[in-house]
Amino acid sequence: MAGDGYKVGVLGATGLVGTTILELLAKREFPVAELRPLASARSAGKQIEWGSKSLTVQEVSDESIEGLDLVLSSAGGSVSAEWTPKLVAAGATVVDNTSYWRMHDDVPLVVAEVNPDALEGHKGIIANPNCSTMQMVVALKPLHDAAGIERLVISTYQAVSGTGKGAIDELRAQARAVVGGYDVPPAEIYPHQIAFNALPQAGSFPEGDDHTDEERKLINETRKILGDAEIRVSATCIRVPVETGHSEAVNVETREPLEPARARELLAAAPGVTVLDDPAAGRYPMAIDAAGKDDVFVGRIRRDPGNEKAIDIWVVSDNLRKGAATNTVQLGELLIQRGLLNRG
Ligand SMILES: NC(=O)c1ccc[n+]([C@@H]2O[C@H](COP(=O)([O-])OP(=O)(O)OC[C@H]3O[C@@H](n4cnc5c(N)ncnc54)[C@H](OP(=O)(O)O)[C@@H]3O)[C@@H](O)[C@H]2O)c1
């Protein structure tokens, strides 16, 4: 700690997640003595306005990472693979947003409202879960504590901002062309046109796997965060032409009986959750309402008519906020509150 705050680096500071992290650090009055925006050589020298300050983006390098207490990192898996060990060796604690470290045994995978105690054993790296997993486990935690989750059947409807800045540009360019009656520019980020379409492929298919990596993340990360390897998970991840806000239909089968009314009460009392559940009045969570907010919104809570041990819920959250940046900053706050920085 230096002076009245910490030396904080944001790696990937020019990206969608990094930009949101910078906004939240200011909004939540994070105790920052020095803020260092880091990115690739492409953005080095660029100015970023942060509160009343103008900060210069630096290329991540052995020199530019010196002396940092905390680094909030979202620059892609290969950047994390290379730079996280160097950041830890240089003395920083790293909260990493990419998938690279999440399933490593000695790296805690932490959601602030769900398993904050997992931070205690960290060795310098803390992983921030995948966005679709993050919002879902915030809603599942109170149900799991009350009745034990036996099985989940999940369908996601994922926004394009989950794929980064380039994907928003692709959706907008294609949508303008369709509406304007021009030739639609070819898909570059996604395998097919995303505008006015729904793609049954979010992420990519690893060699020999009939599930996408995004679907595997939902399966594996959910079990790790909830600390229960027995939970059975079926996941289908769909990319939809929504800019921000992932939506998820989740069928939750429990080990003990759980009435929908009790689930509604548990969810209403859960930290980080807002229940919006008056469907006859048109009140239920929607991506356009969740965008720009930190909470996870849950609605359409009802009995599965085909399974008396299951309920259906609809879970929506801003993938850039709780799905990424909000949890990252919350973990930074928890590390400070618990005296857990610089222990790597
Ligand atoms: N979007 C989401 O909802 C979400 C949610 C959870 C996790 N994540 C993860 O967070 C990461 C970033 O996502 P994003 O949506 O913010 O992507 P993005 O908008 O494409 O931004 C990527 C950022 O990484 C930087 N970067 C790229 N290559 C680099 C390199 N070689 N060295 C240093 N910096 C480099 C970029 O800097 P330049 O400006 O210099 O290119 C930019 O700041 C990804 O791993 C993603 O999976 C995203």
The ligand as an SDF file (V2000), in Angstrom:
LIG
                    3D

 48 52  0  0  0  0  0  0  0  0999 V2000
  -16.8170   -9.6520  -22.5340 N   0  0  0  0  0  0  0  0  0  0  0  0
  -17.2460  -10.3820  -21.5150 C   0  0  0  0  0  0  0  0  0  0  0  0
  -18.4570  -10.4200  -21.1840 O   0  0  0  0  0  0  0  0  0  0  0  0
  -16.2870  -11.1860  -20.6960 C   0  0  0  0  0  0  0  0  0  0  0  0
  -16.7360  -11.7330  -19.5080 C   0  0  0  0  0  0  0  0  0  0  0  0
  -15.8540  -12.4650  -18.7370 C   0  0  0  0  0  0  0  0  0  0  0  0
  -14.5610  -12.6420  -19.1680 C   0  0  0  0  0  0  0  0  0  0  0  0
  -14.1450  -12.1150  -20.3420 N   0  0  0  0  0  0  0  0  0  0  0  0
  -12.7590  -12.3460  -20.7500 C   0  0  0  0  0  0  0  0  0  0  0  0
  -12.0010  -11.1460  -20.6090 O   0  0  0  0  0  0  0  0  0  0  0  0
  -11.0330  -11.0620  -21.6590 C   0  0  0  0  0  0  0  0  0  0  0  0
  -11.1950   -9.7530  -22.4070 C   0  0  0  0  0  0  0  0  0  0  0  0
  -12.5160   -9.6310  -22.9110 O   0  0  0  0  0  0  0  0  0  0  0  0
  -13.0690   -8.2800  -23.5760 P   0  0  0  0  0  0  0  0  0  0  0  0
  -14.4790   -8.5810  -23.8840 O   0  0  0  0  0  0  0  0  0  0  0  0
  -12.7490   -7.0930  -22.7310 O   0  0  0  0  0  0  0  0  0  0  0  0
  -12.1900   -8.2270  -24.9290 O   0  0  0  0  0  0  0  0  0  0  0  0
  -11.8150   -6.9770  -25.8610 P   0  0  0  0  0  0  0  0  0  0  0  0
  -12.8660   -5.9280  -25.7930 O   0  0  0  0  0  0  0  0  0  0  0  0
  -11.4700   -7.5460  -27.1760 O   0  0  0  0  0  0  0  0  0  0  0  0
  -10.4710   -6.3740  -25.1960 O   0  0  0  0  0  0  0  0  0  0  0  0
   -9.2570   -7.0960  -25.1570 C   0  0  0  0  0  0  0  0  0  0  0  0
   -8.2240   -6.3400  -24.3130 C   0  0  0  0  0  0  0  0  0  0  0  0
   -7.0370   -7.1330  -24.2150 O   0  0  0  0  0  0  0  0  0  0  0  0
   -5.9270   -6.3720  -24.6620 C   0  0  0  0  0  0  0  0  0  0  0  0
   -4.9360   -7.2220  -25.3250 N   0  0  0  0  0  0  0  0  0  0  0  0
   -5.1180   -8.0180  -26.4000 C   0  0  0  0  0  0  0  0  0  0  0  0
   -3.9540   -8.6210  -26.7310 N   0  0  0  0  0  0  0  0  0  0  0  0
   -3.0270   -8.1950  -25.8420 C   0  0  0  0  0  0  0  0  0  0  0  0
   -1.6390   -8.4430  -25.6680 C   0  0  0  0  0  0  0  0  0  0  0  0
   -0.9620   -9.2700  -26.4730 N   0  0  0  0  0  0  0  0  0  0  0  0
   -0.9990   -7.8370  -24.6490 N   0  0  0  0  0  0  0  0  0  0  0  0
   -1.6550   -6.9860  -23.8260 C   0  0  0  0  0  0  0  0  0  0  0  0
   -2.9730   -6.7020  -23.9510 N   0  0  0  0  0  0  0  0  0  0  0  0
   -3.6500   -7.3000  -24.9430 C   0  0  0  0  0  0  0  0  0  0  0  0
   -6.5180   -5.3750  -25.6310 C   0  0  0  0  0  0  0  0  0  0  0  0
   -5.6180   -4.2810  -25.7790 O   0  0  0  0  0  0  0  0  0  0  0  0
   -5.4130   -3.4680  -27.1800 P   0  0  0  0  0  0  0  0  0  0  0  0
   -6.4040   -2.3340  -27.1170 O   0  0  0  0  0  0  0  0  0  0  0  0
   -4.0080   -3.0050  -27.0650 O   0  0  0  0  0  0  0  0  0  0  0  0
   -5.6640   -4.4320  -28.2860 O   0  0  0  0  0  0  0  0  0  0  0  0
   -7.8110   -4.9980  -24.8990 C   0  0  0  0  0  0  0  0  0  0  0  0
   -7.5270   -4.0720  -23.8650 O   0  0  0  0  0  0  0  0  0  0  0  0
  -11.2230  -12.3180  -22.5000 C   0  0  0  0  0  0  0  0  0  0  0  0
  -10.3180  -13.3020  -22.0680 O   0  0  0  0  0  0  0  0  0  0  0  0
  -12.6310  -12.7380  -22.2040 C   0  0  0  0  0  0  0  0  0  0  0  0
  -12.8280  -14.1140  -22.3600 O   0  0  0  0  0  0  0  0  0  0  0  0
  -14.9690  -11.3670  -21.1200 C   0  0  0  0  0  0  0  0  0  0  0  0
  1  2  1  0
  2  3  2  0
  2  4  1  0
  4  5  1  0
  4 48  2  0
  5  6  2  0
  6  7  1  0
  7  8  2  0
  8  9  1  0
  8 48  1  0
  9 10  1  0
  9 46  1  0
 10 11  1  0
 11 12  1  0
 11 44  1  0
 12 13  1  0
 13 14  1  0
 14 15  2  0
 14 16  1  0
 14 17  1  0
 17 18  1  0
 18 19  2  0
 18 20  1  0
 18 21  1  0
 21 22  1  0
 22 23  1  0
 23 24  1  0
 23 42  1  0
 24 25  1  0
 25 26  1  0
 25 36  1  0
 26 27  1  0
 26 35  1  0
 27 28  2  0
 28 29  1  0
 29 30  1  0
 29 35  2  0
 30 31  1  0
 30 32  2  0
 32 33  1  0
 33 34  2  0
 34 35  1  0
 36 37  1  0
 36 42  1  0
 37 38  1  0
 38 39  2  0
 38 40  1  0
 38 41  1  0
 42 43  1  0
 44 45  1  0
 44 46  1  0
 46 47  1  0
M  CHG  2   8   1  16  -1
M  END
$$$$
